[in-house]
Amino acid sequence: MLLAGIFFAIMQVMVKYVPHLPAVEVVFFRSLFSLVASYVILKKQNIPLFGNNKKLLVLRGASGALGLITFFYTLQNIPLASAVTLQYLSPVFTTILGIFIVREKVNPIRFLYFAIAFGGVLVIEGFDPRISIQYTLIGVSSGFFAGLAYNIIRKLKGTEHPLVIVFYFPLVTLPIVGIWSYFNWVMPTGWDWLLLLGIGLFTQLAQYFMTMAYQHANLAKITSLNYIGILYALVFGFIFFGETFNLLTYLGMGLVLIGVILNIRSNK
């Protein structure tokens, strides 16, 4: 899980190094890498590519695409740690949407935890002049679409092979971002190509190690390790981009993490 967090953090740094390329185009290259890698693995293991519940699989791919595009957009335009913090709202949205999508019952105390997390977002937006309301809403929406994708994955539990679900993400994403990129193409130059390859490679490695962790360890013990990613983002943001924050912004980040972690622990 720690390796997965490091690889995700390296990928996020690489995304910030290509701000001159549209976020949608970066998602295009990342999805192309993922599609090829997923296809090779599925064929090697003789697993049918297109699954059973195609409608839900397509919807999962579309929600994942929107979540990734909005996340990459915030990575390119606001401080690294702030973008990561906003995306960490996904467990909150997963729980809220789960009430309606998978009919889960929610302990009323968890709404207090939701309020703490969203209060942290308001503190970040209100006390960091680099983060406008527009970027805040886009960052929050990345967490929303990720939460929607996780609920659809839960609906697909038991009916689809995990690798098929992974395969549908780039399968659906590529046509969407490909059409947009065709009309808005910005040609990568020089080191851009290596950075784009690295984004695809490190994302794939991160997902691989994260999947291994969830498959072989106690969920309650490793879930919280995911949030060490905010520390990586703070350190990498300072080292590579000279990003610093005022005390109230750190307070806002802390409130988001407290609200999210309390929300997750209330499941146990």
Secondary structure, 3 states (H helix, E strand, C coil): CHHHHHHHHHHHHHHHCCCCCCHHHHHHHHHHHHHHHHHHHHHHCCCCCCCCCHHHHHHHHHHHHHHHHHHHHHHHHCCHHHHHHHHCCHHHHHHHHHHHHCCCCCCCHHHHHHHHHHHHHHHHHHHCCCCCHHHHHHHHHHHHHHHHHHHHHHHCCCCCCHHHHHHHHHHHHHHHHHHHHHHCCCCCCCCHHHHHHHHHHHHHHHHHHHHHHHHHCCHHHHHHHHHHHHHHHHHHHHHHHCCCCCHHHHHHHHHHHHHHHHHHHCCC
